[in-house]
Amino acid sequence: MQTEPIISMRNLVMEFPGKRVLDGISLDVYRGQIIGYIGPNGAGKSTTLKILLGLIQDYKGTVEIFGDDLKKENQEVKRRIGYVPENAEIYDTLTPMEYLTFVGELYGLQRTVVEQKAQELLTVLGLEDVVHTRISSFSKGMRQKVLIISSLLHDPDILFLDEPLSGLDANSVMVVKDILAMLAASGKTIFYSSHIMDVVEKISNRIVLLYNGKIAADGTFDELKGQGELGSLEMIFNQLTGFDAHEQTAKRFVELVTGGERIE
């Protein structure tokens, strides 16, 4: 039996000039769930995350986290949230230790505690040799690891992830997937936005499909799969969004690249 929702959205509407990005979203998210939040480009996924993070406030409807209205600017709520953005924007002139110490202190952690925890987490993710190296020299995958650590340094109750596996090698992807599963099992709530369907399918215990600013589907993978012959989340996504021209689009693209030679 579900308890009170950790996140609750009611009739959420967000409009930008000339476009309604979110059109009446209502959604409850519970403790220990990994929500796979998917949809085509422009569906409103990143906008939803920005609202939940308190970065956008001129929306209509109500959004509550831990029972508190987000528009009330409760700093205690924000201390219980972790976030990995889609783009690895990070202070290039800092070292991982300096950056993580800075982030940890923002969350109210003592410097000595942060430094020890950061050192151990960086070592676990294979960054022990670059703890005091400028982030400007890091690859995208290395930056992503630092961001993942920064999002979890303060042991948040909710983790918002926007394409968190971007740039990671195959081994690191497996490690992060296991980390997320273990965090959810321990009671953390994970809101996972991604375009990588096979990853969402494997790690999520609930999938929410956003299309044209509305929730087009909501359920477990098996529930979405239903009684049909759809074997993957990608196939379900294509069916629900009405996109079935991917093969023809690819063929036409390749024909143009190769000078018009028709592909059968």
PyMOL commands that set and color helices and strands:
alter all, ss='L'
color gray80, all
select helices_A, chain A and resi 45-52+70-72+75-79+96-106+111-124+128-130+135-137+140-152+170-185+197-203+221-225+233-241+246-257
alter helices_A, ss='H'
color red, helices_A
select strands_A, chain A and resi 7-16+19-29+34-38+60-65+68-69+81-84+158-162+189-193+206-211+214-219
alter strands_A, ss='S'
color yellow, strands_A
deselect
rebuild
show_as cartoon
